[in-house]
Amino acid sequence: MWEQTCAALRHLGFDHARLITPGCDHAPGRPDKRLVFENQEQPQRNPRGELFLKLPLVETDGTFHGTLILRKDLVYTPFHHYTLRRVEHLRKTLIRYLHKERSCCPTKAH
Protein backbone atom coordinates (compact mmCIF):
# COMPACT_ATOMS: atom_id res chain seq x y z
CA MET A 1 0.00 0.00 0.00
CA TRP A 2 2.72 2.50 0.91
CA GLU A 3 4.60 1.90 -2.35
CA GLN A 4 1.47 2.79 -4.37
CA THR A 5 0.92 5.86 -2.19
CA CYS A 6 4.50 7.01 -2.83
CA ALA A 7 4.07 6.51 -6.58
CA ALA A 8 0.91 8.66 -6.51
CA LEU A 9 2.64 11.38 -4.46
CA ARG A 10 5.61 11.37 -6.83
CA HIS A 11 3.22 11.76 -9.79
CA LEU A 12 1.56 14.74 -8.06
CA GLY A 13 4.97 16.35 -7.43
CA PHE A 14 5.01 16.12 -3.64
CA ASP A 15 8.43 16.33 -1.99
CA HIS A 16 7.71 14.73 1.38
CA ALA A 17 5.01 12.68 3.03
CA ARG A 18 4.60 11.08 6.42
CA LEU A 19 1.87 8.63 7.39
CA ILE A 20 1.38 8.22 11.11
CA THR A 21 -1.02 5.54 12.32
CA PRO A 22 -1.78 4.69 15.94
CA GLY A 23 -0.79 1.37 17.44
CA CYS A 24 -3.32 -1.44 17.69
CA ASP A 25 -6.18 -0.70 20.14
CA HIS A 26 -5.93 -4.24 21.50
CA ALA A 27 -2.19 -4.14 22.15
CA PRO A 28 -1.49 -1.42 24.73
CA GLY A 29 1.97 0.03 24.50
CA ARG A 30 2.35 -0.74 20.80
CA PRO A 31 4.00 2.34 19.28
CA ASP A 32 2.59 4.43 16.47
CA LYS A 33 3.59 3.35 12.98
CA ARG A 34 5.38 5.98 10.87
CA LEU A 35 6.04 5.72 7.15
CA VAL A 36 8.07 8.40 5.35
CA PHE A 37 8.39 9.34 1.67
CA GLU A 38 11.11 11.64 0.34
CA ASN A 39 11.04 12.47 -3.37
CA GLN A 40 14.70 12.27 -4.37
CA GLU A 41 13.85 13.51 -7.89
CA GLN A 42 12.95 16.99 -6.62
CA PRO A 43 15.61 19.69 -6.14
CA GLN A 44 16.24 21.29 -2.75
CA ARG A 45 13.03 22.67 -1.22
CA ASN A 46 12.34 26.38 -0.93
CA PRO A 47 10.55 26.91 2.43
CA ARG A 48 9.00 30.20 1.26
CA GLY A 49 7.10 28.44 -1.51
CA GLU A 50 6.11 25.33 0.42
CA LEU A 51 2.58 23.94 0.63
CA PHE A 52 2.04 22.00 3.86
CA LEU A 53 -1.02 19.78 4.37
CA LYS A 54 -1.85 17.85 7.53
CA LEU A 55 -4.78 15.57 6.78
CA PRO A 56 -6.61 13.55 9.45
CA LEU A 57 -7.55 10.06 8.32
CA VAL A 58 -10.97 9.96 9.97
CA GLU A 59 -14.05 8.01 8.93
CA THR A 60 -17.50 9.65 8.89
CA ASP A 61 -18.31 7.90 12.19
CA GLY A 62 -15.29 9.57 13.83
CA THR A 63 -12.95 6.56 13.81
CA PHE A 64 -9.40 7.92 13.71
CA HIS A 65 -6.90 5.96 11.61
CA GLY A 66 -3.97 8.35 11.59
CA THR A 67 -2.56 11.47 9.96
CA LEU A 68 -1.11 12.09 6.49
CA ILE A 69 1.36 14.99 6.30
CA LEU A 70 2.32 16.29 2.85
CA ARG A 71 4.78 18.92 1.61
CA LYS A 72 5.09 20.30 -1.91
CA ASP A 73 7.44 23.02 -3.15
CA LEU A 74 5.31 25.27 -5.34
CA VAL A 75 8.36 27.13 -6.65
CA TYR A 76 9.78 24.06 -8.45
CA THR A 77 6.60 22.08 -9.14
CA PRO A 78 3.35 23.83 -10.09
CA PHE A 79 0.07 23.35 -8.31
CA HIS A 80 -2.49 22.03 -10.78
CA HIS A 81 -6.22 22.55 -10.45
CA TYR A 82 -6.78 18.82 -9.86
CA THR A 83 -4.13 18.34 -7.16
CA LEU A 84 -6.40 18.83 -4.13
CA ARG A 85 -9.08 16.58 -5.64
CA ARG A 86 -6.50 13.81 -6.13
CA VAL A 87 -5.13 14.31 -2.61
CA GLU A 88 -8.67 13.91 -1.23
CA HIS A 89 -9.14 10.75 -3.29
CA LEU A 90 -5.84 9.42 -1.89
CA ARG A 91 -6.94 10.31 1.66
CA LYS A 92 -10.21 8.39 1.26
CA THR A 93 -8.36 5.41 -0.23
CA LEU A 94 -5.98 5.35 2.75
CA ILE A 95 -8.92 5.50 5.17
CA ARG A 96 -10.54 2.46 3.48
CA TYR A 97 -7.25 0.56 3.52
CA LEU A 98 -6.52 1.40 7.17
CA HIS A 99 -10.08 0.43 8.14
CA LYS A 100 -9.51 -3.02 6.63
CA GLU A 101 -6.07 -3.28 8.27
CA ARG A 102 -7.50 -2.36 11.67
CA SER A 103 -10.21 -5.01 11.34
CA CYS A 104 -7.39 -7.58 11.02
CA CYS A 105 -5.83 -6.39 14.28
CA PRO A 106 -5.60 -9.23 16.83
CA THR A 107 -8.35 -9.13 19.42
CA LYS A 108 -7.71 -8.61 23.10
CA ALA A 109 -7.15 -11.80 25.11
CA HIS A 110 -9.81 -12.43 27.76
Legacy VTK file of the C-alpha trace (Angstrom):
# vtk DataFile Version 3.0
C-alpha trace
ASCII
DATASET POLYDATA
POINTS 110 float
0.000 0.000 0.000
2.725 2.504 0.913
4.600 1.900 -2.349
1.468 2.793 -4.373
0.920 5.856 -2.192
4.505 7.008 -2.832
4.066 6.512 -6.576
0.906 8.659 -6.507
2.641 11.377 -4.464
5.614 11.372 -6.834
3.215 11.756 -9.793
1.562 14.739 -8.059
4.966 16.350 -7.435
5.012 16.121 -3.638
8.425 16.335 -1.988
7.713 14.730 1.376
5.011 12.676 3.034
4.599 11.081 6.416
1.872 8.633 7.387
1.384 8.217 11.111
-1.023 5.544 12.319
-1.781 4.689 15.941
-0.787 1.366 17.441
-3.321 -1.438 17.691
-6.179 -0.704 20.137
-5.933 -4.236 21.500
-2.193 -4.139 22.148
-1.487 -1.423 24.728
1.971 0.027 24.500
2.351 -0.740 20.803
3.999 2.337 19.282
2.591 4.429 16.469
3.592 3.354 12.978
5.377 5.977 10.873
6.044 5.717 7.147
8.073 8.398 5.351
8.389 9.342 1.669
11.114 11.644 0.338
11.043 12.475 -3.372
14.701 12.266 -4.369
13.849 13.509 -7.889
12.953 16.991 -6.616
15.610 19.687 -6.137
16.236 21.294 -2.754
13.026 22.673 -1.220
12.342 26.383 -0.931
10.548 26.911 2.429
9.000 30.204 1.261
7.096 28.440 -1.507
6.112 25.326 0.418
2.582 23.938 0.629
2.041 21.997 3.863
-1.017 19.781 4.371
-1.855 17.853 7.526
-4.785 15.570 6.783
-6.607 13.554 9.447
-7.548 10.056 8.321
-10.967 9.960 9.971
-14.045 8.013 8.932
-17.496 9.649 8.885
-18.312 7.899 12.191
-15.293 9.573 13.828
-12.955 6.564 13.809
-9.401 7.917 13.709
-6.903 5.957 11.611
-3.967 8.354 11.589
-2.557 11.474 9.959
-1.113 12.086 6.494
1.360 14.988 6.300
2.316 16.294 2.850
4.776 18.922 1.606
5.092 20.302 -1.907
7.438 23.016 -3.146
5.305 25.266 -5.339
8.363 27.128 -6.645
9.780 24.063 -8.452
6.597 22.080 -9.141
3.351 23.834 -10.093
0.072 23.349 -8.305
-2.485 22.028 -10.780
-6.222 22.551 -10.454
-6.780 18.818 -9.865
-4.131 18.337 -7.162
-6.399 18.826 -4.133
-9.076 16.580 -5.643
-6.501 13.814 -6.127
-5.132 14.308 -2.608
-8.671 13.914 -1.228
-9.138 10.747 -3.292
-5.837 9.422 -1.893
-6.938 10.314 1.660
-10.209 8.386 1.257
-8.357 5.410 -0.235
-5.978 5.355 2.747
-8.919 5.496 5.166
-10.542 2.463 3.484
-7.251 0.557 3.525
-6.518 1.401 7.167
-10.078 0.434 8.142
-9.513 -3.025 6.634
-6.071 -3.284 8.267
-7.497 -2.357 11.670
-10.209 -5.014 11.343
-7.394 -7.580 11.020
-5.826 -6.391 14.280
-5.602 -9.235 16.826
-8.348 -9.127 19.424
-7.710 -8.614 23.104
-7.153 -11.796 25.110
-9.813 -12.428 27.763
LINES 1 111
110 0 1 2 3 4 5 6 7 8 9 10 11 12 13 14 15 16 17 18 19 20 21 22 23 24 25 26 27 28 29 30 31 32 33 34 35 36 37 38 39 40 41 42 43 44 45 46 47 48 49 50 51 52 53 54 55 56 57 58 59 60 61 62 63 64 65 66 67 68 69 70 71 72 73 74 75 76 77 78 79 80 81 82 83 84 85 86 87 88 89 90 91 92 93 94 95 96 97 98 99 100 101 102 103 104 105 106 107 108 109
